[in-house]
Amino acid sequence: MTTTTTPTLDAAVLEELVSAAVAAPSMHNTQPWRFRLQPRTHTIEIRAALDRELPAEDPEGRGLHVSVGAAAFNLRLAVAHRGWEPVVRLLPDPHEPQLLASVRLAGRVPSAPDTVAPDLYEQIWRRHSSRQPFSGRPVPGALRSELCEAAHAEGALLHLPGVDESRRLMALTREAEVRTLTDQARRDESRRWIRARAETDFGIPPEALGPHDAAGHLPMRDFSGLRPPTLLPSQPFEPHPQLAVLATAHDRRADWLRAGLALQHVLLLATRAKVRSSLLHQAIEWPDLRWMLRDPGNGPEHVQMLIRLGYGPEGAASPRANAADALD
Ligand SMILES: Cc1cc2nc3c(=O)[nH]c(=O)nc-3n(C[C@H](O)[C@H](O)[C@H](O)COP(=O)(O)O)c2cc1C
């Protein structure tokens, strides 16, 4: 049963909620979001931060929408964790295209807030990308099913391909890497977002990057060849990576946002099970390769992300801007 107690949102609580939202993954850690409270309707709005777009690698803003969807998922969890009922709307105002999502605090939920997603909220602070080699230990079948159900609950699809299909997906990703490295505009763009932690709270610090795969079969993103082999020698990665393909039935802006909600739901469930993750988005940035990522056996769908799952070192976290700075 839901009561209609009016939420009281002071500045500290608002910052706590937004801190949870900004812990979400974003392409190159651009953190392409702005938050605004509408006090009259108890709604937190999320807008695209247009000064943090990636015109060369993400010209349509698809990756930006995925990032914002992931932030909206965290915000929804944080609102529920505080004991309010979150009501998420995607693209709530057709007259304001930059307003990508909103989360309304619809009243107090008297029962324990975490009954829907036990201890998922805590994972927000523990999750980050691990670009390190994983062991060959398989991801348990029960968790794999749980991840697929979570993606489905957010309006997306998750497939866990076998060895042969994974090999095909990695070959397409390798092809994307080769293309990106010879594309000056894309190279310059990703290089700009590799930034020392001491300089800025945006972008990826060099210590969060991982080694190259010594066997050359797992095409981890190179981020423009910024890893001198003498500083970070190649290492063997798991020979049969556990990939997960996140897809949606359509490819509209709302689907990109839904893919972001699903991505974050999947990543937090994996984190709770002590399974690490990193993302392989390179092939999705080339329309022809993205099209080839589809497995026609799964029916018509649009691939939104490749996720690599496994057991291994935690890897270094990337910084975030303060919640206060992300608030209008
Ligand atoms: C749309 C999108 C695309 C991404 N693509 C890649 C990628 O190709 N390779 C990679 O290592 N990380 C990728 N990431 C992960 C981000 O680099 C990462 O989330 C960000 O740097 C913040 O770090 P964290 O995940 O450790 O919090 C992507 C994230 C998003 C949302």
The ligand as an SDF file (V2000), in Angstrom:
LIG
                    3D

 31 33  0  0  0  0  0  0  0  0999 V2000
   27.6250    4.1120  -24.0170 C   0  0  0  0  0  0  0  0  0  0  0  0
   28.8870    3.6550  -23.3160 C   0  0  0  0  0  0  0  0  0  0  0  0
   29.9490    3.1690  -24.0740 C   0  0  0  0  0  0  0  0  0  0  0  0
   31.1210    2.7100  -23.4390 C   0  0  0  0  0  0  0  0  0  0  0  0
   32.1210    2.1550  -24.1980 N   0  0  0  0  0  0  0  0  0  0  0  0
   33.2010    1.6130  -23.5970 C   0  0  0  0  0  0  0  0  0  0  0  0
   34.1990    0.9220  -24.3580 C   0  0  0  0  0  0  0  0  0  0  0  0
   34.0780    0.7430  -25.5540 O   0  0  0  0  0  0  0  0  0  0  0  0
   35.2810    0.4480  -23.6950 N   0  0  0  0  0  0  0  0  0  0  0  0
   35.4350    0.5820  -22.3440 C   0  0  0  0  0  0  0  0  0  0  0  0
   36.4220    0.1220  -21.8020 O   0  0  0  0  0  0  0  0  0  0  0  0
   34.4860    1.2250  -21.5910 N   0  0  0  0  0  0  0  0  0  0  0  0
   33.3820    1.7190  -22.1960 C   0  0  0  0  0  0  0  0  0  0  0  0
   32.4070    2.3380  -21.4420 N   0  0  0  0  0  0  0  0  0  0  0  0
   32.5860    2.4520  -19.9990 C   0  0  0  0  0  0  0  0  0  0  0  0
   33.0050    3.8540  -19.6020 C   0  0  0  0  0  0  0  0  0  0  0  0
   34.2870    4.1570  -20.0950 O   0  0  0  0  0  0  0  0  0  0  0  0
   32.9530    3.9660  -18.0750 C   0  0  0  0  0  0  0  0  0  0  0  0
   31.6570    3.6970  -17.6380 O   0  0  0  0  0  0  0  0  0  0  0  0
   33.3670    5.3220  -17.5700 C   0  0  0  0  0  0  0  0  0  0  0  0
   34.7050    5.5660  -17.8780 O   0  0  0  0  0  0  0  0  0  0  0  0
   33.1710    5.4510  -16.0590 C   0  0  0  0  0  0  0  0  0  0  0  0
   33.9400    4.4870  -15.4030 O   0  0  0  0  0  0  0  0  0  0  0  0
   33.2890    3.3520  -14.4770 P   0  0  0  0  0  0  0  0  0  0  0  0
   32.4400    2.4740  -15.3590 O   0  0  0  0  0  0  0  0  0  0  0  0
   34.5000    2.6370  -13.9570 O   0  0  0  0  0  0  0  0  0  0  0  0
   32.4830    4.0120  -13.4270 O   0  0  0  0  0  0  0  0  0  0  0  0
   31.2360    2.7890  -22.0480 C   0  0  0  0  0  0  0  0  0  0  0  0
   30.1500    3.2890  -21.2870 C   0  0  0  0  0  0  0  0  0  0  0  0
   28.9830    3.6840  -21.9060 C   0  0  0  0  0  0  0  0  0  0  0  0
   27.8130    4.1440  -21.0740 C   0  0  0  0  0  0  0  0  0  0  0  0
  1  2  1  0
  2  3  1  0
  2 30  2  0
  3  4  2  0
  4  5  1  0
  4 28  1  0
  5  6  2  0
  6  7  1  0
  6 13  1  0
  7  8  2  0
  7  9  1  0
  9 10  1  0
 10 11  2  0
 10 12  1  0
 12 13  2  0
 13 14  1  0
 14 15  1  0
 14 28  1  0
 15 16  1  0
 16 17  1  0
 16 18  1  0
 18 19  1  0
 18 20  1  0
 20 21  1  0
 20 22  1  0
 22 23  1  0
 23 24  1  0
 24 25  2  0
 24 26  1  0
 24 27  1  0
 28 29  2  0
 29 30  1  0
 30 31  1  0
M  END
$$$$
